[in-house]
């Protein structure tokens, strides 16, 4: 089986590759340079390459032996639309874009695993190397699936990972079952009748209606959800009017919900629509709701999660693997893949440092061998030949 020491000969090249990706970030569904770099690296290794899967996604197919089993390994490639504040030799060269979530590191780790698997070939079956665009809310996983990801590249199971600042380097955390929340964005627009600010009697003022809807939506979780269910409804934006002396025609609010089942998400949507409509009606106004599911709940298959944890423990010891980490309210569109194929998603310790999505965040290169080796280890377990 692979060990962390086996990855050491690759580290200098992989670190340089990660720095190059960091310096050239691309936002979701626009990862043209990144996808080309990935594809060329896979081709250099002699791996069968499929470009343009789900627009800018790349899939590498590596077959060894005559085994019928197939495994998917997924890494995300996109950056965020935010300016970098780091003073690094490899800081972002693209204004207003940076790798603030570590996808440059994830891509690098999967490329490192591809290289090791090609050189050692200690498995029997097919490995599908899935480099996904647009994870940051741009619909990249759904785009790849709609483009026939699992029909064109069948997988018996699929595995993903993410670096986790605050968790020590050399540690892993996984959650069997519901692991990360599904998420949706919503907007409530209230239409009234505008008027001069000095003559409110001529208006149907949408502002107090929006204010009351904002307060009323806070009762959805506390009064409409079973106590054992975890859910969040957050109002994150309010708008209405441009002048101090004008009652506006419309006002609006927007926010996000997070929960751990599609059924619960639908129930919350129905409550938002009902509360908004009847509250606005009480003020003589009319409300319309736009509701956009962005992420499905991420549900780790328990069997695959146990195997992933076993693979991690083989590398770092049982004491460094949290097999029952708490589910988190953040979201991840790898969930759309695990809805279709049994899979698991693990957090890889990134040590102390800035949190994800911070302007001073930088992926910790010390994490690279832990990601590479874990990808390899799960392949060698799932597709083990009778003897190496």
N, C-alpha and C positions, 0 to 999 in steps of 0.2 A: 504493500500500500504506500501511497505518497506520504512524504513527511514535509514539514516546513523547510528543512534543510535542502530538500530537492529543488526548491524554488530559487534559492540564493543565486545560482548562475545567471538568472534572468533579470535580477532586480535593477541593475543599472539601466538596462535598455527599457525596461518597463517604466521606470521612474521618468526617464527622458520622454517617453511616449506620453505619459500622463501630463507632464508639464506642457508638451506641445498642444494637447487637447485643451488644457486649461487656458492657454494663451489664445485659443481660437474658438471661443464658445459660439454655439448656434442654438437659437430657441426652437421650440417644438415644431416639428414638421418642416423645418428649414435646415436640417442637419446635413447639407449636401457635402461639405468638406469632410465632416466627421465620418459620414457613411462611406465616402470614397476612401478615406484612410483605412477604415475598418476592412472594407472589401479588398483593398490592395494587400493588406497584411495577411488576410486569410488566403488569398490567392498565392502569395509568396510561400505560405506554408503548404501549399498543394491541396487546400480544402476547396470543395465544390461551393461556389458562391452564387447567391441569388440576391440581386439588387432590387431596389424599388418596391419592397414588400410593404404595403401600407404607406406608399409614397416615398419615404426616405428610410424605411427599415431595411436591414440586411440580415440574411440568414445564411450561415455556413453549415454545410452538411458533411460530417466526418463519419465514414463507415469503416469498421474494422471487423474482419471475420465474417461469419455467416449468421450471426445471431439476429433474431427477429425483434428483439427489444429495442426501444427507442426512448431517449430522454431529451428533454428540452432544458437548456440553460439560458436564462434571460438576463440581459443588462440593459439599462436605459442610457440614452446618449445625449439628451437635451440639456441646455442650460436655462438660466432664468433671465428675464428682462429687467435687470437691475445693474447699477454701476458698481464696480469693484473698488474698494477702498484700500486693499492690500498694496504694499510696496514690495513686490516680488519680482525677481528677474523674469518670471514667466507669467506675470499678471496679464489680465485680459487685454488684448489689442483691439477689441471691438467695443466701441462706446455703447454704454447702456446694456451690456450683456456680460454675465459672468457665470461660471460654474460654482454656484453657491450651495449646491446640494450634494456634490460629490459624484455626479454621474460620469465625470471624466475618469474618476477612480474606478467606478464600476465597469466601464467599458474596457479600461486597461486590464483589470483583473480577469475578465472573460477572454480577452486576447491572450493573456498569459496562460490561462488554462488551455486554450486551443493549442498553443505552441507545445506545452508539456504533453498533451494527449497525442499530438502528432508524433512527437519524438519517442514516446514510451509505448504507445499503442497497447496498453494493458487493459483492454476491455474487449467485449465481443458484442457488437450491435451498432446502433446509429446514435450519434450525438448531434442534435440540432442546436446550433449556436445562434441565439435570437438576440439581435441588437435592435432594440426598440426605440423609435422616435417618440417625441411628444408625450412624455409621462406627466409633465407638469400641467395637467388639465387640458391638454390639447387633443386628447382622444387617440393617442398613438396605439395603445393596445387594441382598442376596438377597430382601428383602421387596419392593423395587421390581420386581425381575425376576419374582418369582412373581406380581406383580400385572399382568404383561404389559407391562413397560416397553418391550421391543424389538419386541413385536408391535403395540402401540398407537402407538409412536413409532419406527418403523424407522430405523436408523442404519447407514450404510456404514462408519463409523469413530467412535471415541469417544475423548475426550481429557480428562485430569485433571491437576491440579497440586497441589503442596504447598510451603509456605514452608519454608526450611531455614536455621535459625540456624547461624552458623559459616561459611556461604558468603556472600561479599560481595554486597551489593545491586548489581544490575546483571549478575549472573552466573547462568547456568543449568547444570544438570547432568542428564543423562539416561543411561540404561543400556539398550542394545538387548538383547532377549532377557530371560532371567531377571533381574529387577530388585529385587524384594523377596520375602522368604520367606513361604511359607505358615505358618500357626500353628495350634496346637491346645493345649487345656488337658486335663490328665488328673489323675485322683485314684485312688490305690490304697488300698483299705481292707482291713486285715487283721483277721480275727476269730479270737480265741483263747478262753481261758477265764479269767475274772477270779478273783482270790484276794487274801487278805491279803498285804501286802508282806513279812511275816515268814515266810510259808509258800509260797515259790515252787514247791515240789514239787506243790502242789495246783493250779497254774495251767498254762495254755498261754499263755505270755507273748508278746503281739503286738509288744511294743516292740523286742526284738532282731531280730525278723523284719523290721520296718519299717526298722530301721537297716541291716540287711544288704541289703535291696532298694534302699535309697537308694544304697549303694555300688555294687551290681551294675549299676544302671541307667547309671552313668557309663561302663560299657564298651560301651554300644550304639554310640556314635559311633566310639570308638577301635578296636573289634574287629568290628563288624558292618556298618559303612558303607564303601563304596569310598573310598579316600583322595581321589579327585578330586571327591567329592560333599561339599557343605557342609551341615552339620546341627548343631543345638544341642539338647541335652536338659538342662534346668535344673530341679532340685528346689528349689522356692521356699517350701514350707510343710510342716511336720511337726506332728502333734498326737497326743495319747494320754494319757488319764487326767486326773484333777482333784485327786487327793490324794497326799500324800507316802507314805502307807502302804498304798496300794491298787494292786495290779497290775490294769490295766484289761482290760475285755473286748475292746475294739477299739483300734486305733491306725491312723493314716493318714498318707499323704504326698501331696503334689500338686505340679504344676509345669507347664511349658510345653515344647513342642518347636517348632523352626523349621527349615524345609528348603525346597528349591526345586522339588519335584515332588510331585504327589499320590501317585505310586507309592512314593516314598521315605517319605512320611508314613505310608502303610499298612504298610510294612515296619517302621517304628519302633513303630507301634501293636502289631503282632504280637509284637515282641520285648519290649515292656513287659509285655504279658499273659503271655507265656511265663516271663519272668524272675520276675515277681511270683508267679505260681501255684506254680512249682516251689520257689522260695525259701521261701515261706510253708509249703508242704507239708513241707519239711525240718525245720521247727520244730514241726510238728504242727498248724499253723494253716491258715486258708483265706483266700485273697486274691480280691477282686473289683476290676475296673478299670472306671472310667468315663472315656471318651475322647471329647472334644468338639472336632471341627475348627471353628475360628472364622474363619480366613482361608485362601483359596486362594493359591498362589504367584502373584505378579504378574509376568506375562510380557509385556514390551513387544514388539509387532509391529515387526519391524525396519524395514519400509517406513514405517510411521507414525512411528516414533521418528526416522528420518532427516528426514522432513518437518517434524516438530515442532522438531528442532534447526535446520533451515534457517530456519524462521519466527523462532526466537529469534535466530539470527545476523543476520537481516535487521534486527532491532531494535538489537542491541548490538555487533555485530561478531563475527567468528568466534573471536577470541581470548578472548571472554568466555563461550563455550559449551563445556562439557566433554561431548563426544559419547559418551564411553566410561567413564562413572562406574562405580565399583565397586558391585556388588550389595550390598544391606544385609540384615541379619537381621531388621530390623523388618518389620511386616506392614501391609497396607492393603487394605480390602475392595473398592476399585475393581477388584481382581483378578477378582472374579466377573463384572464387566462385560466385561473383556478376554478372559475365557474364551468369551464369546458373540459378541463383535464385535471385529474388529481395532482395537487402540487403543494409546495410549502415555500414560505418566505421567512428568511432569518435575518436578524440584526447582528452586524459584525462590529465589535468594539472599536471605536476610533480615538479613545483617550480623551483627555481634557482639551478644551478649546472652544471656539465659537460655535454656537448652535447652527443648525441648518438654516439656510435662507438669510444669513447675516452677511452684510457687506464686507466683513473681515474674515469670513469663513474660508478655509482652504483644506482640501482633503489631505489627510495624514498619510504620507507615503509608507509609513511603517505598517499600514493595514494591508498593503498589496499582497504579501505572501499568504496572509490568512484568508483572503478572498480566493486567490488562485488555487491554493491547496484544497480549500473546501469544495470548490467547483469540481476539481479533479477527484477528490475523495468520494463524492456522491456518485460520480460516473462509475468509478471502479467498484463501488458497492452494488449499484443497480444493474450494471452490465458486466458483472464479474464472469470471466471465462472459468472453465473448470479448474484451470491451474495457470498461474502466470509463468 
